[in-house]
Amino acid sequence: MQQSRPRIYSESDVWDMLTELGLVGSFRMQCYQFLCENEQKKRQVFGIPPEMRLDALFHFMTAAGVRLGDMVLPENIHHYR
């Protein structure tokens, strides 16, 4: 049996994914920083189906103590305030 190496997600991969999720401005920057500083969370988010990534990202950030209510959120995710 051949062992495969885990996929390494670059900072560019993270930025592209956050853009695809519709995140903008300072909120995208805060999510970007969170994922780039947390390799395990980055792998977990990329392992989730794309349509569930935003919810998972908010869950991980909230669990880590990030106060989402203090951030300026894009209109398409106003229900998380």
N, C-alpha and C positions, 0 to 999 in steps of 0.2 A: 504494500500500500504506500502510495506516495503522499508525503506531507506537503501541504501547500503553505506558503507564507501568508500571514494576515495582510489584507489590503491596507496600504498606508494612504490616508486621505490628506491631501495637501491643504494649505491655507486657501489656495485658489478653489479647490473643491468645496470647501466650507462656504466661501463667499458666493460661489455660483448657486449652491443649494439654498442659501438664505435669500438670495435674489429671486430664485424660482418660487420660494414660499411667499413672496410678496412683501418681505420685510424691507423697511427703508430707514434712512437716517440713523439717529443715535441708537434706536432699538436694534437695528441690524448690527451696528458696531458692538453693542454690548453682547449680543448673541454670538457674534464672531469671536470676540475675546474669550467668552466663556468656553466655547468649543475648542478653540486653539490651545487653551490652557488646561483642558481636561481631555486627554487622549481617549480615556475609556468612554466618556460620554459622547465624544465625537464618533467613535466606532458604533456605539449603541444607536445614535440617531441615524447614521447611515444604514444601519441594519434593519430599520423599520420601514415599512412601505411608505412611499412618498406622501400619500394622502394623510398619514398619521404623524408625520414628523413634527409638525408645528405643535400639536398637543403634547407630544413626548418632550420636545425641547422645553416648553413652558413648565412641564412637570419636573424635569431635571433641574431647571434653574430655580424653581420655587423650593424644591427639596434642598438645594444648596444654599438657600438663604437669600437669593436675589429677590429684591422687592419689585415685582413686575408692575405694581400699581404706581410706582414712582417714575416709570418710564413713559415717554411719549410713544403711544402705540399707533400703528397705521390703522386707518378706518376699517379695513377688512377683518381686524381681530379685536374690535372694540368690546366684545363680550367678555374678555379676560380682565377688564378693569375692576 
